[in-house]
Amino acid sequence: MKSKSFKFLVGVGVSCLLIGTDPAGTSARKAQPEGKSGKQEVTWEVLGNCVDEFDADQNEFVVYEGEQCFFAVTAVPSKPMRTVALQWRDPNGRWVTEARARTNKNGTAFLYPDTLDGDGDYLCDSFDYRIGLERLGSAKSLISGVFNITFVADSDWC
């Protein structure tokens, strides 16, 4: 089994968002209000070709090789700009920041999970993830519930 390459970013304080999706389709899921941080309402949604394995839980997704899965985190109002992070849980139970972005002028940031391992091969494994919003001044940080993404490669070894 290939291992996911580590990407450490120091000093990421992240914030809590809960999972909110619409089971109506697999290519895009509607966001619902997830929390407040200061005067900002925060939501997130999963986009792309993610397949939700369990509609009741809304926390299991599958990404097949050649398809894309990404997350949009939105803070309203859009000012001040906020930093968001996508983290995965390593084999030792530590949360590792995989992607980090700042919200744009519309208040949205996009986070893309890595799909390749340290050798450049498509992942063939399952990982726990969470999304967070960093603290900014008096606006608190938020962190989502844990969700799982399974990556499925086209190769025979997967």
ABEGO torsion letter per residue (X at the ends): XBBBBBBBBBGBBBBBBBBBBBAABAABBBBBBAEBBEABBBBBBBBEBBBBABAAAGABBBBBBGBBBBBBBBBOBAOBBBBBBBBBBBAAGBBBBABBBBBBAAGBBBBBBBABBAAGBBBBBBBBBBBBBBBBEABBBBBBBBBBBBBBBABAAX
